[in-house]
Amino acid sequence: MKPVIETALNLIKPNMTISLGGGSNVAQLAKSLSDRKKLNLTFCTPSQETKKLCEHLGLTITPISNISKIDLAFDGCDAIDYRLNALKSNGGIHLFEKLYAYQAAEYIILTPINRFTPTLNTKIPLTVEVVFAAADYTLNYLEKLGYHCSLRYDKEHNDFFKTPLNNLLIDCYAKDWSDIQHIATEIEEIAGVVATSYFNNLVTMALTFSPDGKVKPLRKDDIYDKL
């Protein structure tokens, strides 16, 4: 991870506002930033786990309500395609991650190269956040469309997984994700659906790294030449 962290650090300039998302890669970036306090950076995060880590590292987290613009937002993903569309399904905080991504001048994904595929990996679900009252209807609706779906279960608490807003999550699987943009748009129109984990046209750059440690900064215009 060291080369990709160094690449990310080189993008950060003094007095910037930086959003740190969730996941282990972003956590390593946060640890490196804790040694660069002279940069006078402002930090925010959509992740409670990252917030706790940053506070432990001595980095002050500013509420998003007190921020007018995010210069760089760093995040991870579970799957990403050659158009830089991504699935961020496993964490269950994609609603908040999207809110921060929309406000960022640059939304940068840190991810290993094996998560890049021409179309999104079908082993990763499209995750749907839904209010409790609409969960059964949404589940039945998706199953009638031919998707394999289930409410996410939290084994640790022996109950259904709850989001920070106390909503439920439905994990939706398909035979392929070639039409995921249409699928996500259709799902988001269901009454009671809050958000899906599909990030369409939000990622501006991916910093990906191969097993040999080489870093590839990728944008949409040059992705086919560099992968």
Long-range contacts (C-beta under 8 A, 24 or more apart in sequence): 1-25, 1-28, 1-209, 2-213, 3-209, 3-213, 3-214, 3-215, 4-110, 4-207, 4-208, 4-209, 4-215, 5-29, 5-32, 7-207, 7-215, 7-217, 8-74, 8-108, 8-110, 8-207, 9-33, 9-36, 11-72, 11-106, 11-108, 12-36, 12-39, 12-41, 12-72, 13-39, 13-71, 14-38, 14-39, 14-40, 14-41, 15-39, 15-40, 15-41, 16-41, 16-42, 16-71, 16-72, 17-41, 17-42, 17-43, 17-44, 17-62, 17-67, 17-69, 17-70, 17-71, 17-72, 18-42, 18-43, 18-44, 18-70, 18-71, 18-72, 18-73, 18-74, 19-43, 19-44, 19-45, 19-46, 19-70, 19-72, 19-73, 19-74, 19-75, 19-100, 19-103, 19-104, 20-44, 20-45, 20-47, 20-50, 20-54, 20-74, 21-45, 21-46, 21-47, 21-50, 21-73, 21-74, 21-75, 21-76, 21-97, 21-100, 22-46, 22-47, 22-49, 22-50, 22-75, 22-76, 22-91, 22-93, 22-97, 23-75, 23-76, 23-91, 23-110, 24-76, 25-76, 25-110, 25-111, 26-50, 26-74, 26-75, 26-76, 26-110, 27-53, 29-74, 29-110, 30-54, 30-57, 30-59, 31-57, 33-59, 34-58, 34-59, 42-67, 44-70, 44-100, 45-100, 46-93, 46-96, 46-97, 46-99, 46-100, 47-91, 47-93, 47-96, 47-97, 48-164, 64-99, 64-100, 64-103, 67-103, 69-103, 69-105, 70-100, 70-103, 70-104, 70-105, 71-104, 71-105, 71-106, 72-104, 72-105, 72-106, 72-108, 73-100, 73-101, 73-103, 73-104, 73-106, 73-107, 73-108, 74-108, 74-109, 74-110, 75-101, 75-107, 75-108, 75-109, 75-110, 76-109, 76-110, 76-111, 77-109, 77-111, 77-115, 77-199, 77-203, 78-115, 78-121, 78-124, 79-115, 79-117, 79-120, 79-121, 79-124, 80-109, 80-111, 80-115, 80-116, 80-117, 80-120, 80-203, 80-206, 81-116, 81-117, 81-118, 81-119, 81-120, 82-116, 82-117, 82-118, 82-223, 82-224, 82-227, 83-220, 83-223, 84-109, 84-203, 84-204, 84-205, 84-206, 84-218, 84-219, 84-220, 84-223, 85-120, 85-180, 85-181, 85-198, 85-199, 85-200, 85-201, 85-203, 86-120, 86-198, 86-199, 86-202, 86-203, 87-120, 87-121, 87-124, 87-125, 87-126, 87-127, 87-177, 87-197, 87-198, 87-199, 88-197, 88-199, 89-124, 89-125, 89-126, 89-127, 89-171, 89-197, 90-124, 90-127, 92-127, 92-129, 92-152, 92-161, 92-163, 92-169, 93-163, 93-164, 94-127, 94-129, 94-195, 94-196, 94-197, 94-199, 95-129, 95-163, 95-165, 95-194, 95-195, 96-164, 97-199, 98-195, 98-199, 98-202, 101-199, 101-202, 101-203, 102-202, 106-204, 106-205, 107-202, 107-203, 107-204, 107-205, 108-203, 108-204, 108-205, 108-206, 108-207, 109-203, 109-205, 109-206, 109-207, 110-206, 110-207, 111-206, 111-207, 111-208, 112-208, 112-209, 112-210, 113-208, 113-209, 113-210, 113-216, 113-227, 115-208, 116-206, 116-208, 116-227, 119-176, 119-177, 119-178, 119-180, 120-177, 120-180, 121-177, 122-173, 122-174, 122-175, 122-176, 122-177, 125-171, 125-172, 125-173, 125-197, 126-171, 126-172, 126-173, 126-174, 126-177, 126-180, 126-183, 126-184, 126-187, 126-196, 126-197, 126-198, 127-152, 127-169, 127-170, 127-171, 127-172, 127-196, 127-197, 128-169, 128-170, 128-171, 128-172, 128-187, 128-193, 128-195, 128-196, 128-197, 129-163, 129-165, 129-167, 129-168, 129-169, 129-193, 129-194, 129-195, 129-196, 130-167, 130-168, 130-169, 130-170, 130-190, 130-192, 130-193, 130-194, 131-167, 131-168, 131-192, 131-194, 132-166, 132-167, 132-168, 133-192, 134-190, 134-191, 134-192, 134-193, 135-168, 135-170, 135-192, 137-190, 137-192, 138-170, 138-187, 138-190, 138-192, 138-193, 139-170, 141-190, 142-170, 142-172, 142-187, 146-174, 147-172, 147-173, 147-174, 148-172, 148-173, 148-174, 149-173, 165-194, 167-194
